[in-house]
Each structure stands twice: as C-alpha cells, then as structure tokens.
Amino acid sequence: MRIRIILILLIVVGLGTGIYQFIFSYPPAVGIVGKAKNCLVCHVNNGPWQDMENTIIDILDKKTKKSFIQADGSFLIEALRGKTTTFLTVIGRKRGDKAEAPYRNAWLYVDPERIKSDSLSKFAPGWNVNLPMACRIVGDNLEGFEGAKITALPMSIRAGDDAQDAELLLQVMMTKGESVKGKAKEGMIGNYFERFVRLKVLENYP
C-alpha cells in the first residue's frame, strides 16, 4: 500500500513538473498563459507563402461546405442561440503552387479585447467553443480543394443565454521546420495572416 502511494505521488509530481516546464520553456502563447498580442511576438514572418493568390484561408459550413466569406474578406458566422454550430477552418496553399508547401498550420480564434484580460478564455464572452485554437500537419483532403496542400479541422460554437454579436480575430501561422527550445524565432520559417470573423446571434423564437 505504501509503495502504491509513493508511486502515485511520484507520478503527480512528474506531471506537475512537466506542465510547468512546458508553460515556461517558451514565450507566453497568444490567448493562453500570457497576454501576447499575436503570433509574431514569438515567431518570424519570413516564409515563402506571403502571396495571397495561392493562399487558402477559409471558413466553411461543415454540412454544406459553403464559405462564410464576405465581400470585404471577413467572415460572418450566424448561430442560433442555444444551438451548436460547427464549421471547418481550411488553411493552406492552392493546387499548382510553385513554392514548397508549409509543413504545419496553426490558428487561433481570439477576441482582441480579451487578450490582455486575466480570463482563462480569450474567446468572445457568452460563447461556448470546443477548439478555439489548433496546430495541424498539412495533408488533409476536402471536397472542393482537391490537389491543394491544406489542413481542415472542425470547430463548434454555441451562443449562450448572455452571448451577444461579437468580432473575433483569426490568427494564422503557416510554418516549416522546428523552433529552437526557448528561442521560438530560430530554426523555423513561417508566415502570419489575420482575418476578421464576426459572430451573429440568431434568436430562436417559438
């Protein structure tokens, strides 16, 4: 019994130490443990994927695959209050692009007004979200994007009782290579992009 207790304590201490090192081995991440304004606080914007003609940054309805993009380049996502809305974040390079494709894409949906707050959630107030950020290796397949080098991942949101219309900033990093531990601006190339995303609440009247 005593040996089992000792083993449990060692595991707990080990996990705690690992989490501590993970958090403090790198500069504070945007919208997580720190108050960094954007990805460029830690990473460089020196990659070969800056041209917009071959760049894909899109948000699609998961069922219909219809894009939420608007004429001004922003995205509008309408959500019925109390109901879950799921969409796909699609990021990458178009088919036929001459540049070597990025290896991974990272993205974050964040409320710019909450970045510097002490709240653990940096998403829009009153909105529930299951995956506000992700980092994914390029290589997903999606209808309508055949031959493109992309990542496509679903994300679900739900407007709670106190949710209001909101504006988010979608921060995107396309990267290749590996950062040096403790020196995130070394060893990895990348390009940074921003898009505005508007959330609109639709009321569910009987």
C-alpha atoms as a printed R data frame, in Angstrom:
    type eleno elety resid chain resno       x      y       z
1   ATOM     1    CA   MET     A     1   0.000  0.000   0.000
2   ATOM     2    CA   ARG     A     2   2.800  2.378   0.954
3   ATOM     3    CA   ILE     A     3   4.623  1.642  -2.308
4   ATOM     4    CA   ARG     A     4   1.464  2.392  -4.297
5   ATOM     5    CA   ILE     A     5   1.033  5.749  -2.560
6   ATOM     6    CA   ILE     A     6   4.662  6.644  -3.241
7   ATOM     7    CA   LEU     A     7   4.261  5.763  -6.928
8   ATOM     8    CA   ILE     A     8   1.124  7.910  -7.208
9   ATOM     9    CA   LEU     A     9   2.934 10.850  -5.594
10  ATOM    10    CA   LEU     A    10   5.865 10.480  -7.994
11  ATOM    11    CA   ILE     A    11   3.519 10.454 -10.981
12  ATOM    12    CA   VAL     A    12   1.675 13.575  -9.763
13  ATOM    13    CA   VAL     A    13   4.944 15.427  -9.134
14  ATOM    14    CA   GLY     A    14   6.278 14.348 -12.521
15  ATOM    15    CA   LEU     A    15   3.173 15.554 -14.343
16  ATOM    16    CA   GLY     A    16   3.237 18.853 -12.481
17  ATOM    17    CA   THR     A    17   6.882 19.403 -13.332
18  ATOM    18    CA   GLY     A    18   6.261 18.569 -16.984
19  ATOM    19    CA   ILE     A    19   3.392 21.035 -17.259
20  ATOM    20    CA   TYR     A    20   5.436 23.728 -15.523
21  ATOM    21    CA   GLN     A    21   8.340 23.230 -17.910
22  ATOM    22    CA   PHE     A    22   6.027 23.219 -20.927
23  ATOM    23    CA   ILE     A    23   4.488 26.532 -19.928
24  ATOM    24    CA   PHE     A    24   7.685 28.344 -19.062
25  ATOM    25    CA   SER     A    25  10.091 26.900 -21.647
26  ATOM    26    CA   TYR     A    26   8.618 29.114 -24.342
27  ATOM    27    CA   PRO     A    27   7.448 32.727 -24.553
28  ATOM    28    CA   PRO     A    28   3.799 33.150 -23.444
29  ATOM    29    CA   ALA     A    29   1.398 31.935 -26.119
30  ATOM    30    CA   VAL     A    30  -1.346 34.152 -27.510
31  ATOM    31    CA   GLY     A    31  -4.561 33.787 -25.561
32  ATOM    32    CA   ILE     A    32  -3.369 31.014 -23.226
33  ATOM    33    CA   VAL     A    33  -0.987 31.654 -20.339
34  ATOM    34    CA   GLY     A    34   0.187 35.100 -21.413
35  ATOM    35    CA   LYS     A    35  -1.012 38.332 -22.961
36  ATOM    36    CA   ALA     A    36   0.920 38.313 -26.241
37  ATOM    37    CA   LYS     A    37  -0.827 40.341 -28.936
38  ATOM    38    CA   ASN     A    38  -0.236 37.885 -31.772
39  ATOM    39    CA   CYS     A    39   1.931 35.009 -33.005
40  ATOM    40    CA   LEU     A    40   4.708 37.346 -34.149
41  ATOM    41    CA   VAL     A    41   5.689 38.000 -30.537
42  ATOM    42    CA   CYS     A    42   7.315 34.559 -30.684
43  ATOM    43    CA   HIS     A    43   7.596 33.627 -34.362
44  ATOM    44    CA   VAL     A    44   9.031 35.115 -37.562
45  ATOM    45    CA   ASN     A    45   7.208 36.158 -40.725
46  ATOM    46    CA   ASN     A    46   9.882 35.145 -43.222
47  ATOM    47    CA   GLY     A    47   8.396 32.239 -45.197
48  ATOM    48    CA   PRO     A    48   7.708 31.928 -48.951
49  ATOM    49    CA   TRP     A    49   3.897 31.858 -48.598
50  ATOM    50    CA   GLN     A    50   3.091 35.560 -48.430
51  ATOM    51    CA   ASP     A    51   1.340 35.845 -51.813
52  ATOM    52    CA   MET     A    52  -2.425 35.790 -51.461
53  ATOM    53    CA   GLU     A    53  -3.144 34.375 -54.925
54  ATOM    54    CA   ASN     A    54  -2.004 30.934 -53.802
55  ATOM    55    CA   THR     A    55  -3.016 31.180 -50.139
56  ATOM    56    CA   ILE     A    56  -6.138 29.491 -48.772
57  ATOM    57    CA   ILE     A    57  -7.739 30.818 -45.579
58  ATOM    58    CA   ASP     A    58 -11.411 29.915 -45.486
59  ATOM    59    CA   ILE     A    59 -14.199 29.056 -43.047
60  ATOM    60    CA   LEU     A    60 -16.888 26.688 -44.306
61  ATOM    61    CA   ASP     A    61 -20.169 25.358 -43.005
62  ATOM    62    CA   LYS     A    62 -19.364 21.748 -42.076
63  ATOM    63    CA   LYS     A    63 -22.501 20.281 -43.700
64  ATOM    64    CA   THR     A    64 -22.956 22.386 -46.828
65  ATOM    65    CA   LYS     A    65 -19.270 23.335 -47.359
66  ATOM    66    CA   LYS     A    66 -20.480 26.872 -48.115
67  ATOM    67    CA   SER     A    67 -17.940 29.581 -47.308
68  ATOM    68    CA   PHE     A    68 -18.789 32.251 -44.738
69  ATOM    69    CA   ILE     A    69 -16.550 34.790 -46.503
70  ATOM    70    CA   GLN     A    70 -17.936 38.274 -47.156
71  ATOM    71    CA   ALA     A    71 -17.182 40.825 -49.870
72  ATOM    72    CA   ASP     A    72 -14.668 42.653 -47.656
73  ATOM    73    CA   GLY     A    73 -12.688 39.482 -46.931
74  ATOM    74    CA   SER     A    74 -14.055 38.997 -43.413
75  ATOM    75    CA   PHE     A    75 -16.200 36.048 -42.345
76  ATOM    76    CA   LEU     A    76 -19.743 36.077 -40.948
77  ATOM    77    CA   ILE     A    77 -20.900 33.129 -38.823
78  ATOM    78    CA   GLU     A    78 -24.550 33.145 -37.775
79  ATOM    79    CA   ALA     A    79 -25.511 30.928 -34.853
80  ATOM    80    CA   LEU     A    80 -28.935 30.166 -33.413
81  ATOM    81    CA   ARG     A    81 -28.910 30.900 -29.691
82  ATOM    82    CA   GLY     A    82 -28.568 27.723 -27.650
83  ATOM    83    CA   LYS     A    83 -27.781 25.580 -30.702
84  ATOM    84    CA   THR     A    84 -24.403 24.209 -31.737
85  ATOM    85    CA   THR     A    85 -22.910 25.468 -34.991
86  ATOM    86    CA   THR     A    86 -19.995 23.542 -36.500
87  ATOM    87    CA   PHE     A    87 -17.689 24.805 -39.232
88  ATOM    88    CA   LEU     A    88 -14.366 23.963 -40.869
89  ATOM    89    CA   THR     A    89 -11.240 26.099 -40.730
90  ATOM    90    CA   VAL     A    90  -9.400 25.477 -44.007
91  ATOM    91    CA   ILE     A    91  -5.830 26.740 -44.369
92  ATOM    92    CA   GLY     A    92  -3.108 26.043 -46.912
93  ATOM    93    CA   ARG     A    93  -1.831 26.547 -50.440
94  ATOM    94    CA   LYS     A    94  -3.663 26.084 -53.721
95  ATOM    95    CA   ARG     A    95  -3.084 23.328 -56.224
96  ATOM    96    CA   GLY     A    96  -0.250 24.149 -58.610
97  ATOM    97    CA   ASP     A    97   1.570 26.408 -56.156
98  ATOM    98    CA   LYS     A    98   5.275 26.512 -57.091
99  ATOM    99    CA   ALA     A    99   6.518 27.138 -53.545
100 ATOM   100    CA   GLU     A   100   7.223 24.195 -51.265
101 ATOM   101    CA   ALA     A   101   4.151 23.697 -49.088
102 ATOM   102    CA   PRO     A   102   4.181 24.501 -45.355
103 ATOM   103    CA   TYR     A   103   4.536 21.506 -43.057
104 ATOM   104    CA   ARG     A   104   2.021 22.606 -40.437
105 ATOM   105    CA   ASN     A   105  -0.638 25.251 -39.894
106 ATOM   106    CA   ALA     A   106  -1.549 26.830 -36.580
107 ATOM   107    CA   TRP     A   107  -4.533 29.058 -35.924
108 ATOM   108    CA   LEU     A   108  -6.354 30.832 -33.124
109 ATOM   109    CA   TYR     A   109  -9.760 32.495 -32.808
110 ATOM   110    CA   VAL     A   110  -9.451 35.240 -30.214
111 ATOM   111    CA   ASP     A   111 -11.406 38.265 -29.024
112 ATOM   112    CA   PRO     A   112  -8.862 41.119 -29.317
113 ATOM   113    CA   GLU     A   113 -10.491 42.903 -26.383
114 ATOM   114    CA   ARG     A   114  -9.814 39.949 -24.063
115 ATOM   115    CA   ILE     A   115  -6.190 39.173 -24.922
116 ATOM   116    CA   LYS     A   116  -4.852 41.305 -22.086
117 ATOM   117    CA   SER     A   117  -7.511 40.223 -19.615
118 ATOM   118    CA   ASP     A   118  -6.928 37.718 -16.811
119 ATOM   119    CA   SER     A   119  -9.709 35.478 -18.114
120 ATOM   120    CA   LEU     A   120  -8.649 31.934 -18.991
121 ATOM   121    CA   SER     A   121 -10.926 32.102 -22.030
122 ATOM   122    CA   LYS     A   122  -9.953 34.619 -24.693
123 ATOM   123    CA   PHE     A   123 -12.952 33.770 -26.875
124 ATOM   124    CA   ALA     A   124 -15.976 36.069 -27.138
125 ATOM   125    CA   PRO     A   125 -17.925 36.340 -23.827
126 ATOM   126    CA   GLY     A   126 -21.036 34.183 -23.580
127 ATOM   127    CA   TRP     A   127 -19.964 31.881 -26.398
128 ATOM   128    CA   ASN     A   128 -19.035 28.251 -25.768
129 ATOM   129    CA   VAL     A   129 -16.302 26.844 -28.015
130 ATOM   130    CA   ASN     A   130 -14.668 23.416 -28.168
131 ATOM   131    CA   LEU     A   131 -11.494 24.186 -30.157
132 ATOM   132    CA   PRO     A   132 -10.553 27.885 -30.397
133 ATOM   133    CA   MET     A   133  -7.002 27.029 -31.455
134 ATOM   134    CA   ALA     A   134  -5.150 24.181 -33.126
135 ATOM   135    CA   CYS     A   135  -1.900 23.165 -34.810
136 ATOM   136    CA   ARG     A   136  -2.170 20.546 -37.542
137 ATOM   137    CA   ILE     A   137   0.154 18.918 -40.057
138 ATOM   138    CA   VAL     A   138  -0.718 19.710 -43.687
139 ATOM   139    CA   GLY     A   139  -2.220 16.858 -45.697
140 ATOM   140    CA   ASP     A   140  -5.995 16.830 -45.182
141 ATOM   141    CA   ASN     A   141  -8.361 16.027 -48.060
142 ATOM   142    CA   LEU     A   142 -11.541 18.012 -48.600
143 ATOM   143    CA   GLU     A   143 -14.079 18.127 -51.396
144 ATOM   144    CA   GLY     A   144 -13.583 21.268 -53.452
145 ATOM   145    CA   PHE     A   145  -9.910 21.530 -52.518
146 ATOM   146    CA   GLU     A   146  -8.556 18.578 -54.488
147 ATOM   147    CA   GLY     A   147  -4.792 18.817 -55.001
148 ATOM   148    CA   ALA     A   148  -4.375 21.657 -52.517
149 ATOM   149    CA   LYS     A   149  -1.991 21.364 -49.567
150 ATOM   150    CA   ILE     A   150  -4.330 22.119 -46.665
151 ATOM   151    CA   THR     A   151  -5.436 21.487 -43.140
152 ATOM   152    CA   ALA     A   152  -9.181 21.258 -42.442
153 ATOM   153    CA   LEU     A   153 -10.484 20.856 -38.906
154 ATOM   154    CA   PRO     A   154 -13.997 21.222 -37.450
155 ATOM   155    CA   MET     A   155 -14.789 23.617 -34.622
156 ATOM   156    CA   SER     A   156 -18.105 24.025 -32.778
157 ATOM   157    CA   ILE     A   157 -19.552 27.094 -31.081
158 ATOM   158    CA   ARG     A   158 -22.759 27.783 -29.184
159 ATOM   159    CA   ALA     A   159 -24.267 31.131 -28.275
160 ATOM   160    CA   GLY     A   160 -25.225 31.024 -24.599
161 ATOM   161    CA   ASP     A   161 -28.006 32.981 -22.902
162 ATOM   162    CA   ASP     A   162 -25.771 36.032 -22.439
163 ATOM   163    CA   ALA     A   163 -23.939 35.867 -25.775
164 ATOM   164    CA   GLN     A   164 -24.007 38.953 -27.996
165 ATOM   165    CA   ASP     A   165 -22.834 39.689 -31.521
166 ATOM   166    CA   ALA     A   166 -19.040 39.710 -31.441
167 ATOM   167    CA   GLU     A   167 -15.943 40.177 -33.565
168 ATOM   168    CA   LEU     A   168 -13.012 37.792 -33.427
169 ATOM   169    CA   LEU     A   169  -9.548 37.893 -34.893
170 ATOM   170    CA   LEU     A   170  -8.430 34.715 -36.665
171 ATOM   171    CA   GLN     A   171  -4.642 34.476 -36.395
172 ATOM   172    CA   VAL     A   172  -2.936 32.026 -38.756
173 ATOM   173    CA   MET     A   173   0.637 30.761 -38.971
174 ATOM   174    CA   MET     A   174   1.926 28.593 -41.828
175 ATOM   175    CA   THR     A   175   5.241 27.055 -40.796
176 ATOM   176    CA   LYS     A   176   8.030 24.678 -41.733
177 ATOM   177    CA   GLY     A   177  10.945 23.450 -39.657
178 ATOM   178    CA   GLU     A   178  11.326 23.250 -35.896
179 ATOM   179    CA   SER     A   179  11.822 26.074 -33.402
180 ATOM   180    CA   VAL     A   180  14.775 26.025 -31.034
181 ATOM   181    CA   LYS     A   181  13.550 25.369 -27.497
182 ATOM   182    CA   GLY     A   182  13.368 28.651 -25.625
183 ATOM   183    CA   LYS     A   183  14.147 30.564 -28.863
184 ATOM   184    CA   ALA     A   184  10.982 30.305 -30.916
185 ATOM   185    CA   LYS     A   185  12.221 32.742 -33.584
186 ATOM   186    CA   GLU     A   186  15.100 30.446 -34.517
187 ATOM   187    CA   GLY     A   187  15.007 27.312 -36.643
188 ATOM   188    CA   MET     A   188  11.527 27.677 -38.152
189 ATOM   189    CA   ILE     A   189  10.231 29.699 -41.095
190 ATOM   190    CA   GLY     A   190   6.661 30.920 -41.222
191 ATOM   191    CA   ASN     A   191   4.127 33.403 -42.495
192 ATOM   192    CA   TYR     A   192   1.482 35.142 -40.425
193 ATOM   193    CA   PHE     A   193  -2.029 36.154 -41.511
194 ATOM   194    CA   GLU     A   194  -5.057 37.780 -39.884
195 ATOM   195    CA   ARG     A   195  -8.747 37.659 -40.739
196 ATOM   196    CA   PHE     A   196 -11.749 39.217 -39.016
197 ATOM   197    CA   VAL     A   197 -14.610 36.908 -38.053
198 ATOM   198    CA   ARG     A   198 -17.998 38.272 -36.996
199 ATOM   199    CA   LEU     A   199 -20.327 36.189 -34.826
200 ATOM   200    CA   LYS     A   200 -24.026 36.982 -35.093
201 ATOM   201    CA   VAL     A   201 -26.659 35.600 -32.702
202 ATOM   202    CA   LEU     A   202 -29.959 34.492 -34.208
203 ATOM   203    CA   GLU     A   203 -32.842 34.333 -31.749
204 ATOM   204    CA   ASN     A   204 -34.896 31.141 -31.592
205 ATOM   205    CA   TYR     A   205 -38.464 32.278 -31.203
206 ATOM   206    CA   PRO     A   206 -41.281 29.664 -30.968
